Amino acid sequence: MASPLDVFVTEPTEIDLDVFCLWLSGEGVDKATEERLAREPPSNEFDDYKDLLMSETRGYFRLFSILEPYLQLPSRLLKQGLVQLPLSVKQAMIQHYYAFDERVVREFLGKKLSTKNRKDLDDVSEKTRVPLKNCRRQFDNIKQVLQVVDDYEGSLVENIKAQFSLSEDLARSYASVVFINHNRFETQKKKLSHLLFSDFTYCASEMIDHWTAGSEGSHVMDDDLELDRVFLQELHDLRIGMLDRVWIDRHLKLILKDLRKQKCHPSYVKQVEQNGRSFLKSIISFGASLIHRKDLKDFFVDVTDDILIPFHQLGWGREDVRMFLLSVRGCYLECEQVHSRPATKGIPWSCVYMRYLDTLNNCLLALYKL
């Protein structure tokens, strides 16, 4: 006669989010069980405790594998009826599933999310010491988000929140990563190796908010993935007038007056006097070059070569750079008023140039590491 069996059914299904995170880490059942054992030691002598813990872990891992196709497009998880889960648990699982390790994403930031690059994640795994399975999940998540939001116009952050049910902060992080990878910004050159993931994403967020076709002041359709080409063309058109010697000299004179008024050290003011023309020309020319796709792609490389390295060569600290950039901005409007230059296509220079300069200045300060 067969032995009786005890069968337990729970509804809704119970999920241990700590075990879910162990599954997401890419480790196997054995290692996950060891970690659980260290966290959850038995309260008394229990010979079968480890075996039971391993059995439970294996069951959870099997359940998570079943749910993974739904997690890959969260709207499916929220609607699926295969496994009954509380809404709060579903939302927590989605946030954990789409969370990423900045060290990992930094390694393929700006790269084409191709099959070939996915195969090269072994090197990323080895360098970051993050299991390969985990690296692949992060790679696939970013590719999935990029493919889905590419079909939508409007706010990139809001589209990601709507399509993937992510929190505001996580959606903003994905928006920056997606923007960088969509526009193929160069981030992997050796001269950029000192920059952190957060440096790039901060700059991307600034561009999304102020330079894209979906930003305030945009001239065209509402699209956060593409830069406003009309704005870039206007910025290019300003170059001829702003590189005029009279304009540069007047602007620099106002900057020096401002720095002296702030009682800056005479040696610093002298450096600005000797190098200011070159710096102003670099800032103007850099903005004009962004109309070209290749120059836009090399934004981080060129801004380092053309602007940040010259600052560094003078031995300027971050505060020195900040003071100079604030003075450049603050004296611009006065310079424009003095010269009474005609507007470009009916738009005052300041409307175009402040849109450019405010974001550039924020990026420069974020990227400057002395």
Secondary structure, DSSP 8 states (H G I E B T S, - for coil): ----------SS----HHHHHHHHTT--HHHHHHHHHHHS--SS--TTHHHHHHHHHHHHHHHHHHHHHHHTSHHHHHH--SS---HHHHHHHHHHHH---HHHHHHHTTS---HHHHHTHHHHHHHHT--HHHHHHHHHHHHHHHHHHTT--B-HHHHHHHHH---HHHHHHHHHHHHHHHTT----SGGGTTS-HHHHHHHHHHHHHHTBTTSTT--S--BSSSB-HHHHHHHHHTHHHHT-HHHHHHHHHHHHHHHHHTT--HHHHHHHHHHHHHHHHHHHHHHHHTTSHHHHHTHHHHHIIIIIHHHHHTT--HHHHHHHHHHHHHHHHHHHHHHT---BTTB-HHHHHHHHHHHHHHHHHHH---
